[in-house]
Amino acid sequence: MLIKSLLRAASLSALVLSAHLAQAAPVSFTINSTNVGAVTIPDSGAVSLYPWTINVATSKTILDVNVSLRGLTHTFPRDLDVLLVSPTNQKVMLMSDVGGDGDVRSVNLTFDDAALGFLNANAQLFSGIYKPTDSNVSTSDVFPAPAPAAPYGALLSGFNGQLSGGAWQLFMVDDLGGDRGTIDGWSLTFTVDDGQSVPEPSSLLLTAAALMGLAGLRRRRH
């Protein structure tokens, strides 16, 4: 009877531990920009919302972040430079000198380090998921103040380990005259640590292991 009781207690402890581990799974959420109407991209210079800010209320440790641009319309997309800056002033170039010279209308772009490929400098720009792409890293792109100065990061994983909360800023410029466009909005998608991971070493795990050990010892004595 003692062995059965010990085994039952060990099984219960293992179930409780599993429940706690299940709570430790990463959590994802998306925050969209709140502007009303399309934002103007001039034939040269900064867009009409500059910087374009998303305030994130949830402050959790970032495991992954992706960025989306919605409804991008432009007559020469290779003119566009887009920079993302975190609340801690970490900075990543999302796109620069890419997309060719073909007109685009209502294109949706998502930037994800895990995407299969990069944007092309000369090819037509299509909606899709891409790695952050700067096709001319040898030449520093200039963003007017208050944007931070170069150098700029090339990977969104540079934000990993930071807290998600605070003001995230998008800086977007057209770096050559003669063409213009609009953009409808942008968004951030975070995967974060929900803060409910089990302490290490877990007291529940130690309890379960001890009970299992006692049960085994009791069995050997019989």
Secondary structure, 3 states (H helix, E strand, C coil): CHHHHHHHHHHHHHHHHHHHHHHCCCEEEEEECCCCCCEEECCCEECCCCCEEEEECCCCEEEEEEEEEEEEEECCHHHEEEEEECCCCCEEEEEECCCCCCCEEEEEEEECCCCCCECCCCCCCCCEEEECEECCCCCCCCCCCCCCCCCCECCHHHHCCCECCEEEEEEEEECCCCCCEEECEEEEEEEECCCCCCCCCCHHHHHHHHHHHHHHHHHHHC
